Amino acid sequence: MNELSEQILSELRHLLGATNDGGRVGPSVYDTARALQSGGDAGHRQDACAWLIAQQQADGGWGCPGFPLFRHAPTWAALLALQHAGTLPGAAEAASAAARFLRDQADPYAHGVPDDAPIGVELILPPLCAEAAALPGSGAFPRHPALQPLQRARLAKLQAAGPLPSGHPLLHSWEAWGTSPASACPDAGGSIGISPAATAVWRARALAQERPQQAGYPEHAERARAYLQAASRATGCGIDGVVPNVWPIDVFEPAWSLHTLHMAGLFAHPALGTEVRAAVARLDARMGPRGLGPALHFAADADDTAVALCVLHLAGRRPSAEALRPFESGDLFATFPGERNPSVSTNIHVLQALRLLDEPAAGPAAYVECSRNAHGLWDNEKWHVSWLYPTAHAVAALAQGRPRWRDERALAGLLQAQRSDGGWGAGHAATFEETAYALFALHVMEGSEDPAGRRRIAQAVTHAREWMLARHAPHALPQTPLWIGKELYCPTRVVRVAELAGLWLALHWDRHGPERATAAAGTAPAAEVAP
């Protein structure tokens, strides 16, 4: 067991030490398909197209069958990309199966738009549908009517706003609404809105201009090409032209990784001190009065700002809550100004940050409390498809500074949701990531339970530990995408840190139980990792 613990700490050191390279994100069907359709580099097309076909599910669609809401964008995009694939092996058969899938599936946007819909869905799906209208048998394709008024309203606002500044959130879906390359310009990293799809489409349109030299597009297009190559490498799949859903994530990745270590009681572990201090120093240097976004060259948002503030406080810094004020919207906090609906997890993270900084947090606290489902848990989250993610974070935020905090409803709901095999999962099967989140929540609650409650928790943890040990492999890459973007995606290092931290917690559960829960509730000394 000691050998495994040391191996986990070693891998965590490696992961934390690598978070200065822009981040790792798993490959995206949607973005790869849009890049293929836009033309891209001809030498990469065949391999990328073969990868795309290999991701198709048995029912003809793309995306995880356990989460049907997130399958239309990648399937529409893949179908249209395959129409341009010519005679590449398997392309015609895959396109035919995709068309059948779209004809057979119920339209999730026939009557309304769920709160947890994919990012930019009102801008992305309508033009894909319109483009597919020329295909044979398109009369039976879904039309997504509930998205159309939202699309019109959003496009009207975009037209009135004029050119958007670099890093604006709406540039992330530029491929769906941008018509002229003059309406956007690559940021300092070469991307349009840290989106490979938007960047690939922008580059193709810039190069197609009648006089690209006069507009200065070749230089910008070269930067975009270099960005797409770097984004492809960030997937770790080794196939040129296969790109992630979002990149870089040079703020999000270290901030969430460090926050996860705190949830597992590992933030101040001496074996991780050097790497934690270096990652904290980079976050501290990037934090400004307007907060932080997921990447250095992207707009700030309340979620990344709140998590970074939590991490900086835990590291002994003295950050100011003023960075959150631009996102206040009544009693709540918007992730980005003007978002369609509030995010549960954003307000959870704001609640935790405000409590850590001894700031009033009545609005977010009330919202978090009333956002539970009938089982006392949290779901319907817009940035992560699993209810276990917001539940773990909500438990940590509500217990912040309250070492005797308890919640019998949340505890009963978590224990009841454990699968017979010992894991937790919101889809068709348990996942390592979600099982780790369940353990983080139980970790917080254990110290406030009576002996009977602690025994129930210990039994659940023992079962989960067996499940995790049977599936653990050193340096394994997470495979299940559970984070919500234009489709479901996987921020690889962030998820791997959660998996390892969860396993470490399970291995050490029987040691210093109440003390661990006190640390997770935010009452442990923060200065232990200060420089």
Order of alpha helices (4+ residues) and beta strands (2+ residues): alpha-alpha-alpha-alpha-alpha-alpha-alpha-alpha-alpha-alpha-alpha-alpha-alpha-alpha-beta-beta-alpha-alpha-alpha-alpha-alpha-alpha-beta-beta-alpha-alpha
